Amino acid sequence: MEMEFVMALLSIILIDIVLSGDNAVVIALACRNLPQDLRKKAVFIGSLGAIGLRVFLTFIAVYLLAIPYVQFIGGLLLAWIAIQLLNGEEEQQLEGGNTIWSAVKTIIVADFVMSMDNVVAVAGVSNGHTGLMVIGLLVSIPIIVWGSQVLMKLMNRFPIIIVAGSALLGYTAGEMMLNDKKVGQFITEHFPAGHYVIPIAMTVLVIVIGRLMGERSAKAVAQN
């Protein structure tokens, strides 16, 4: 049980790291027009607000995932998110703020929209374990606030990190689908091996589809 707790905690932290890359872009864009002395303040206030929203959304997600079929749908959503992460289509175009509060508002609103993937993933891995979810979020806060810029550079330099993160999300998506009360019961009764096959199959599907879509997008850009 302790090993399962540790593995789930590490998975949550890795998910937070991988899915926080775009948040670094949002922060940089939102604050780029501010004077140097106000940038750190805007980042700090905006990040606090964004993290507060993320915690709130996570608790809401855990409540919703207790409803039959919601966890199955959440698994499908998470798989699509993982595919999009590989496909590289999650970057947002945002206007920078000219005042500290306009920058903070941009950071919080953008993070609210972009945090749904993070919330679904964390709620899925925690599987309703509130303590695990809170610890994972608390450990991830300094990574999100101070480490995301560095991690963006690492992901650009070592694309394998993005692939590994997407694979983890695909596996988690499969487990979420199986953890759904109705779907999980059906699989147990009619296809017991599915508890091993489905997470692995989802992992492979995410990587293959994400790669194919990425290649298609690259060809379309090259032709234009």
C-alpha positions as CSV (number, residue, x, y, z in Angstrom):
1,M,0.0,0.0,0.0
2,E,2.8,2.4,0.9
3,M,4.5,1.7,-2.5
4,E,1.3,2.4,-4.3
5,F,0.9,5.7,-2.4
6,V,4.4,6.7,-3.4
7,M,4.0,5.8,-7.0
8,A,0.7,7.7,-7.2
9,L,2.3,10.7,-5.6
10,L,5.2,10.6,-8.0
11,S,2.8,10.3,-10.9
12,I,0.8,13.4,-9.8
13,I,4.0,15.4,-9.5
14,L,5.2,14.3,-13.0
15,I,1.8,15.2,-14.4
16,D,1.9,18.6,-12.8
17,I,5.4,19.2,-14.2
18,V,4.5,18.1,-17.8
19,L,1.2,20.0,-17.9
20,S,2.6,23.2,-16.4
21,G,4.8,24.0,-19.4
22,D,2.1,26.0,-21.1
23,N,1.5,28.0,-17.9
24,A,5.1,29.2,-18.1
25,V,4.3,30.6,-21.5
26,V,1.2,32.3,-20.2
27,I,3.1,34.0,-17.4
28,A,5.8,35.2,-19.7
29,L,3.4,36.6,-22.3
30,A,1.1,38.2,-19.7
31,C,4.0,40.0,-17.9
32,R,6.2,40.9,-20.9
33,N,4.9,44.5,-21.1
34,L,5.3,45.2,-17.4
35,P,8.2,47.2,-15.9
36,Q,11.0,44.9,-14.6
37,D,10.2,45.7,-11.0
38,L,6.6,44.7,-11.3
39,R,7.1,41.4,-13.1
40,K,8.0,39.3,-10.1
41,K,5.0,40.7,-8.1
42,A,2.6,40.0,-11.0
43,V,4.0,36.4,-11.4
44,F,3.6,35.8,-7.6
45,I,0.1,37.2,-7.3
46,G,-1.1,35.6,-10.5
47,S,0.4,32.2,-9.6
48,L,-1.2,32.3,-6.1
49,G,-4.6,32.9,-7.7
50,A,-4.1,30.3,-10.3
51,I,-3.0,27.7,-7.8
52,G,-6.1,28.5,-5.6
53,L,-8.3,27.9,-8.6
54,R,-6.5,24.7,-9.4
55,V,-7.1,23.3,-5.9
56,F,-10.8,24.3,-6.0
57,L,-11.2,22.7,-9.4
58,T,-9.5,19.5,-8.3
59,F,-11.9,19.0,-5.3
60,I,-14.9,19.6,-7.7
61,A,-13.4,17.1,-10.1
62,V,-13.1,14.4,-7.4
63,Y,-16.8,14.9,-6.4
64,L,-17.9,14.7,-10.1
65,L,-15.8,11.6,-10.8
66,A,-17.9,9.7,-8.2
67,I,-20.9,9.9,-10.5
68,P,-21.3,6.8,-12.8
69,Y,-19.8,7.1,-16.3
70,V,-18.2,10.4,-15.5
71,Q,-14.9,8.8,-14.8
72,F,-15.1,6.8,-18.0
73,I,-15.7,10.1,-19.9
74,G,-12.9,11.7,-18.0
75,G,-10.6,9.0,-19.1
76,L,-11.5,9.6,-22.7
77,L,-10.9,13.4,-22.2
78,L,-7.6,12.7,-20.6
79,A,-6.5,10.5,-23.5
80,W,-7.4,13.3,-25.9
81,I,-5.4,15.8,-23.8
82,A,-2.4,13.5,-23.9
83,I,-2.7,13.2,-27.7
84,Q,-2.9,17.0,-28.0
85,L,0.1,17.4,-25.8
86,L,2.1,15.2,-28.2
87,N,0.6,17.0,-31.2
88,G,1.8,20.3,-29.7
89,E,-1.5,22.2,-30.3
90,E,-2.0,23.5,-26.7
91,E,0.0,26.7,-27.1
92,Q,-2.1,29.8,-26.4
93,Q,-1.9,33.3,-28.0
94,L,-2.4,35.8,-25.3
95,E,-2.0,39.6,-25.1
96,G,0.3,40.9,-22.4
97,G,-1.0,43.3,-19.8
98,N,0.1,46.9,-19.4
99,T,-0.7,47.0,-15.7
100,I,0.0,44.5,-12.9
101,W,-3.7,43.7,-12.4
102,S,-4.4,43.2,-16.1
103,A,-1.4,40.8,-16.2
104,V,-2.6,39.0,-13.1
105,K,-6.1,38.7,-14.6
106,T,-4.7,37.2,-17.8
107,I,-2.6,34.7,-15.8
108,I,-5.5,33.5,-13.7
109,V,-8.1,33.3,-16.5
110,A,-5.8,31.5,-18.8
111,D,-4.7,29.1,-16.1
112,F,-8.3,28.4,-15.2
113,V,-9.0,27.3,-18.8
114,M,-5.7,25.4,-19.2
115,S,-5.9,23.7,-15.8
116,M,-8.7,21.4,-16.7
117,D,-6.3,18.9,-18.1
118,N,-4.2,19.0,-15.0
119,V,-7.3,18.7,-12.8
120,V,-8.6,15.6,-14.6
121,A,-5.2,13.9,-14.5
122,V,-4.6,14.6,-10.8
123,A,-8.1,13.5,-9.8
124,G,-7.7,10.3,-11.9
125,V,-4.4,9.3,-10.3
126,S,-5.5,10.2,-6.8
127,N,-8.6,8.0,-7.3
128,G,-10.5,10.0,-4.7
129,H,-7.7,10.0,-2.1
130,T,-8.0,13.5,-0.7
131,G,-4.7,13.4,1.3
132,L,-2.7,12.2,-1.7
133,M,-4.2,14.8,-3.9
134,V,-3.4,17.7,-1.4
135,I,0.1,16.5,-0.8
136,G,0.7,16.2,-4.6
137,L,-0.5,19.7,-5.2
138,L,1.5,21.2,-2.3
139,V,4.7,19.5,-3.5
140,S,4.0,20.7,-7.0
141,I,3.4,24.3,-6.2
142,P,7.1,25.4,-6.1
143,I,7.7,23.4,-9.3
144,I,4.8,25.2,-11.0
145,V,5.8,28.7,-9.8
146,W,9.6,28.6,-10.1
147,G,10.5,25.6,-12.2
148,S,8.2,25.7,-15.2
149,Q,10.4,28.0,-17.2
150,V,13.4,25.7,-16.8
151,L,11.2,22.6,-17.6
152,M,10.0,24.3,-20.8
153,K,13.6,24.5,-22.0
154,L,14.2,20.9,-20.9
155,M,11.2,19.7,-22.9
156,N,12.4,21.6,-25.9
157,R,15.8,20.1,-25.5
158,F,14.7,16.6,-24.5
159,P,11.3,15.8,-26.3
160,I,11.3,12.4,-24.7
161,I,10.0,14.1,-21.5
162,I,6.8,15.0,-23.4
163,V,6.5,11.5,-24.8
164,A,6.9,10.0,-21.3
165,G,4.4,12.4,-19.8
166,S,1.9,11.7,-22.6
167,A,2.4,7.9,-22.1
168,L,1.7,8.3,-18.4
169,L,-1.5,10.3,-19.1
170,G,-2.6,7.6,-21.5
171,Y,-2.0,4.9,-18.9
172,T,-3.9,7.0,-16.3
173,A,-6.7,7.5,-18.8
174,G,-7.1,3.7,-19.1
175,E,-7.1,3.3,-15.3
176,M,-9.7,6.1,-15.0
177,M,-12.0,4.3,-17.4
178,L,-11.7,1.1,-15.4
179,N,-12.2,2.8,-12.1
180,D,-15.7,4.0,-13.2
181,K,-18.2,2.0,-11.2
182,K,-20.4,0.9,-14.1
183,V,-17.7,0.3,-16.7
184,G,-15.3,-1.3,-14.2
185,Q,-18.0,-3.8,-13.1
186,F,-18.8,-4.7,-16.7
187,I,-15.1,-5.3,-17.5
188,T,-14.6,-7.4,-14.4
189,E,-17.6,-9.6,-15.3
190,H,-17.0,-10.0,-19.0
191,F,-13.3,-9.2,-19.7
192,P,-11.2,-9.6,-16.5
193,A,-7.9,-9.3,-18.5
194,G,-9.1,-5.8,-19.5
195,H,-7.8,-4.4,-16.2
196,Y,-4.3,-5.1,-17.6
197,V,-4.8,-4.7,-21.3
198,I,-6.8,-1.5,-21.4
199,P,-4.3,0.9,-19.7
200,I,-1.5,-0.5,-21.9
201,A,-3.6,-0.2,-25.0
202,M,-4.5,3.4,-24.1
203,T,-0.9,4.2,-23.7
204,V,0.0,2.8,-27.1
205,L,-3.0,4.5,-28.8
206,V,-2.1,7.9,-27.3
207,I,1.5,7.7,-28.5
208,V,0.6,6.4,-32.0
209,I,-2.3,8.8,-32.6
210,G,-0.4,11.8,-31.2
211,R,2.6,11.1,-33.4
212,L,0.5,10.6,-36.5
213,M,-1.4,13.9,-35.9
214,G,1.8,15.7,-35.1
215,E,3.4,14.5,-38.4
216,R,0.2,15.6,-40.3
217,S,0.3,19.0,-38.7
218,A,3.9,19.4,-39.6
219,K,3.3,18.5,-43.2
220,A,0.4,21.0,-43.4
221,V,2.6,23.8,-42.0
222,A,5.3,22.9,-44.4
223,Q,2.9,23.0,-47.4
224,N,1.6,26.4,-46.4
